[in-house]
Amino acid sequence: MFALVVRFELRDDQSAARFDELTRQAVDQIRRAEPGTLVYATHTVAGAPLSRVFYEVYADEAAFQEHEKAAHVIAFHAAKDPLLTSQRVEFLVPHVAEH
């Protein structure tokens, strides 16, 4: 599996509303067209109305690369970038907690 978390900080309320609209459209296309995308969960952040967090899980790194090359993802990135003040991407590594 290949997983990541992305946190987006939005410019203002109007940017947040537009970002949410773009996200709904993108997630619909991701769910329909990307069998290698296992989880694509989007969240608001309690107490931070201009923050959004995506949790993404892919079958493997190849599925993630296919996701990144998809036309609907490229269009989403181009449309959402002007709405942001920042974003942070964290790639996750599977880990088993020791007892």
N, C-alpha and C positions, 0 to 999 in steps of 0.2 A: 504494500500500500504506500501511497504518497499523499501527504497531507500538508495543509498550510492554513494559516489564519491571517486575515488582512483587516487592518483597522483603518477606516477612512474618517477624516475630519472635514466637515462641510463648511462652506463659507457663511451661509445664512439659512433662514427658514425656507426661502424660495429654492435655494440650491438643494436643500434636503428633500423637498417635495419632488423636484425634478429627478434627483438621484433615485428616490424610491420608485418613481414611475419607470425609469430606465432599468432598474433592477428587476422589477416585475416582468418586464418584457424579456430581458436576458435570461432570467431563471426559467421562464416558460420554454424558451428555445433550447437551453442547456438540458433540461429534463427530457425534451422530445428527441434531441439529436445527438446526445453524447452518452452512449451506453457505458463508457469507461469512467464517467463521473458518478461516483457512488453516493456522495453526499454533497450538496451545495446549499448550505443553510445560511440565511441572512438574518441579522439581528440588529435591533436598536440597543442602545446602552442606557441602563437605568441612570438617571441623573445627568445624562449628557445628550441632550436632544439633537445635537449636530454631529453625533458620532454614529457610525455603523460598523459592524463587524461581520465578516464572512468567514465561515468555517467550511473548508473544501477538502474532500477526500476523493482520491482517484485510485483506480485499480493498480496503476503503476505510473512511473514517470512518463512513459510513452503516452498514456491517456491524458496526462496533464499537458504535455506538449501539443497534442491534438486539440485540446480545449483552447489553448492559447492561440492556435492558428485558425480557429473557426471564425468565419466572417462575422457572426453575431457577437462574438467576444471582442474582436478588434473594433467593431462599431461601438460597443458598450464603452470600451476604454476611451475612445476618442471623444465620445459625448460626455462622459462623466469627469474627465480630467479637469476641465475648466470650473467645475463645481467644487473642487477640493482645495483645502489649504494644505493638507498633507495626507500621506498614507504610509502605513508601515506593514511590511510583509514579513511573516515569520514562518519558515519552513520547519515542519515538525519531524522529529525522529522517534520511531516506535521505542517504547521503553517499558520495561517491567519493573515495578517497584519491588525492592527487596523488603522482606519482612524482618 
